[in-house]
Amino acid sequence: MNVSDILRGKAAGVHTIDAASGVRDLLARLAEHNIGAVVVSSDGVAIEGIVSERDVVRHLHHDGTVVNNTVGAIMTPAAEVASCSPDDDLDAVLAVMTQRRIRHLPVVADGAVVGIVSIGDLVKAKIDQLQFERDQLDAYVMQG
């Protein structure tokens, strides 16, 4: 199973936000779409960074006025953003997320962001895959 299999089951497109947008705008977008992270991109193609609800909480701990700041002030910059491709294997992507202790990974194809996967997306896909394999083995055992 690879990342493209997971993207097929998700809504098309990826939510982006401009670095100059306010944190309040970010929070509204996260709540409106029930998501945990947004790719920072001024053109919807190139990744300038990523920002998550975790970034907001960490900055809130140090600065209670973070909601008056810009996304650019709290985002993880592009140079530090891990990404994957649609062809990457599920287990390899899970390993990156575990090693880097991140919960969201932008998916990039031909230099453009084409989606985002969360640890929840990957765990659900893995459980579904294991369930299918178990069902197949049960059917095989019951046959014989």
BELBELDA-V141978 format. One record per pair of residues at least 24 apart in sequence whose ideal C-beta (glycine too) atoms are under 8 Angstrom apart, sorted by sequence separation. I is the first residue (numbers start at 0). GAP is how many residues later the second one is. D is the distance in whole Angstrom. If there is no record, write none. Layout:
I/GAP/D + I/GAP/D
This chain:
14/24/7 + 15/24/7 + 16/24/8 + 17/24/5 + 50/24/4 + 82/24/7 + 83/24/7 + 84/24/6 + 92/24/7 + 13/25/6 + 15/25/4 + 25/25/6 + 49/25/6 + 50/25/7 + 80/25/7 + 82/25/5 + 93/25/8 + 96/25/7 + 48/26/4 + 49/26/5 + 47/27/8 + 48/27/6 + 15/28/5 + 48/28/5 + 85/28/7 + 93/28/5 + 18/29/6 + 26/29/7 + 47/29/8 + 48/29/5 + 85/29/8 + 92/29/6 + 18/30/7 + 25/30/7 + 47/30/5 + 82/30/8 + 39/31/6 + 46/31/5 + 49/31/5 + 39/32/7 + 45/32/8 + 48/32/6 + 89/32/6 + 93/32/7 + 22/33/6 + 83/33/7 + 16/34/7 + 46/34/6 + 39/35/5 + 89/35/6 + 46/36/7 + 89/36/6 + 89/39/8 + 26/40/7 + 22/43/6 + 23/43/5 + 22/44/5 + 23/44/8 + 21/45/8 + 22/45/7 + 25/45/5 + 21/46/8 + 22/46/5 + 24/46/8 + 21/47/7 + 22/47/7 + 21/48/6 + 22/48/6 + 20/49/7 + 21/49/7 + 53/49/7 + 19/50/6 + 20/50/5 + 22/50/8 + 18/51/7 + 19/51/7 + 22/51/7 + 51/51/7 + 18/52/5 + 19/52/6 + 51/52/6 + 17/53/7 + 18/53/3 + 16/54/6 + 49/54/7 + 18/56/7 + 49/56/6 + 46/59/6 + 46/61/7 + 45/65/7 + 36/66/7 + 44/66/8 + 45/66/7 + 46/66/5 + 35/67/6 + 36/67/4 + 38/67/5 + 44/67/5 + 45/67/8 + 35/68/6 + 44/68/7 + 43/69/8 + 40/72/6 + 38/74/5 + 38/77/6 + 6/79/6 + 36/79/7 + 2/81/6 + 36/81/7 + 2/82/7 + 3/82/4 + 35/82/6 + 2/83/5 + 3/83/7 + 1/84/7 + 2/84/7 + 5/84/7 + 1/85/6 + 2/85/5 + 4/85/8 + 1/86/6 + 1/87/6 + 2/87/7 + 0/88/7 + 1/88/6 + 0/89/5 + 2/90/6 + 13/92/7 + 13/93/8 + 15/97/7 + 13/99/6 + 6/100/6 + 13/100/7 + 13/101/5 + 14/101/8 + 12/102/8 + 13/102/5 + 2/104/6 + 9/105/7 + 6/107/7 + 9/107/8 + 6/108/5 + 6/110/7 + 5/111/6 + 9/111/7 + 2/112/8 + 2/114/6 + 5/115/5 + 5/116/7 + 8/116/8 + 5/119/5 + 4/120/7 + 0/124/6 + 0/125/8 + 0/128/6
